[in-house]
Amino acid sequence: MATKEASTSKKPAAASSGKSASKLSPKAAAAAVRIADNKKASYNYHIEERFEAGMVLEGWEVKSVREGKVQLTDGYVVIRNGEMFIIGCQINPLGTASTHVRPDSIRTKKLLLHKEEIKRLMGKVEQKGFTLVPLNMHWKNGRVKCEVGLAKGKGEHDKRDTIKDREGKREVERAMKSRNR
């Protein structure tokens, strides 16, 4: 009963009562707290390392994130003066936003990471071919987190290989599905 209640609720499992979150399977709980994914990142880049960073958000942004009005596909991460920022991550304001607040959907948002990690990432990003890309946004303990990937760009032939692998997996799934009928 708890799993049905959690799946029909629009709130993520982290924001709902503790009872339903503990009875969910780990895979279902992970899917419930996911806000947005950057699907282009795995197609355009080889992800070398992943880091989880906190985000500094305004109140209206948190409300919009709860409604799922987030787009990460055009976002990228930069390091300025020893601080990390995400640029191009679009959080669309709700229609019920306050009149005294001027929401800016493409505002640059600060990411929170330990200083040692930022210094290590600065060294890696200065190497040729490495960049930082946002991979997904998710809830963790009632806070919005952004998973950032240290990535290296794929060449055109790598992208073709990715497409070929994806098509091969689809054909195998179709064959298995028709065989089971």
N, C-alpha and C positions, 0 to 999 in steps of 0.2 A: 504494500500500500504506500509506503514511504517513497519508493522509487517512482510510482505513478504520480504522486503529489509533486515531487521534485521535477519531473520531466514536463509537467503541464504548467508549472510556474514560469513566469517570465523573468524572475529574478535569478541571478546566478546562485549556485549552491553555497558560496561563501557568505552571501548576504542573507540566505534563508536560515531557518532554525538549525541548530547543531545536530538534531536527531536525524533528519533526512540525509544530511551530508555524510554521516558516518556509515549509513547502510548502503550507500551507493558503491558500485564497484569502482576500482581505481580508474579504469578507462572512462566510465560514465562521469565520474567526478571531474576528471581532467577536461572532458568535453564541455561540461556545464560552466566552468569558470573561464573558458576561452572567450575573448571579446572579438578580436579580429586577427586575421592571418595575412601575411604578405606572401601570396602564392607565387608571385613573379620572382621572388628572391631565390628560391631553389632552382628555378629555371635559368636565371641569368648569372648565378654565382655558385662557386664551390664554397660551402660553409666550412671554415677551418675550426673555429671555436665559437661557443655560445656563452653569453653573459646575461644575467638577469639584473635589470636596473629599475629602480623606483622612478616614478614620474612626478614632477611638480605640476599640479593641475589646479585650475580655478574651480569654483563651485559649480558653475553652469556646465563646465566640461565633464565633471564627474557624472552629472545627471544625464548628459548626452551619451556618455560611455555606457551607462546602465541600459540605455535604450538601444545600444549597438550602432550608433551613428558615427562610426569610425572608419577611416580609409587609410591604409598604410602603404599602398602600392607605390606611391610617388615619394615616399619618405626616405631620408638618409640621415646619417648621424655624423656630426662634426665635433672636433675637440678644439675649444678656444680657451686660452688662458687657464689651462688645467681643468676645465669643466666640459662636460659632454652635453650637447644639445641635439634634439631631433628636429629636423626641418622638413616641411612638406607633409607631415602627418596631419590629415584633415579630420577635425572633430566638428561635425555640423551642429549648430545650436538648435535647441528645441524651439518650437513655436511659442511655448509658454515661458520663454526666458524673461527675466526681469527687465523692466523698462529703463532702469538706471544703470544697467550694465551693457556695455557695447561688446558683444561677442565677436571675436576675430577667429574664424574657423581654421586659418592656417598659421596661427601664432607659433613662434618658436618655443618649444617646451624643453625645460631642463631635465636631464636624466641624472639620477643619483647613483654613484658607484664609489667604491673605496678609492682613495688617492693612489694607492699602489697599483691597482688595476688600471686606472686611467693612464698612469705613466707607462705601464707595460704596453697598453694599447696604442699610445702615442708612438712608441718605438716601432711597433708592428705596422702601423698605418703609414709611417714615413718610408717603409720599404716599398719597392715598386710593385704595383698591382694589388695591394691590399686596400680594402675599404670597410667601413662599418655600415651595416644595413639593419633596419628594424625587421625582425622576423614575425613577431606576434605581440599582441597585448592580451593580458589575462589578469584575473583577480587572484590575489594571494593574501589570506588573512584580512580581508576587507580593504585591501589597498590595490591600486592599479600598478601593475608591473609591465615592463617592456623587455622582451627578449631581444638582445642585440647580437648580431653575428659578425665575426671577423671573417670577411669573405674575399675571395679572389675571383675576378671576372672570368666567365667562360668564353672560349672562342666559339666561332660559328659551328665548327665540327662537333664540339662538345654538346651544343644545343641540339644538333641533329641526332646525336647518340641518345640524348635524353628522350627525344620524341620517339625514336625507334624502340627504345626499351618500354616506354609507356604503351605504345601500340601493341607490342608483343604481349605484355601483361593483359591487356584488354582481350586479345584473341584467346589466350589461355583461359581466362575467366569465362568467355562465351562458350568455349568448347566444354569446359567443366559443367557449366550450367545446362547446356543441351544434353550432355551425357547423363546428368542426374534426373532428367525428365522421364 
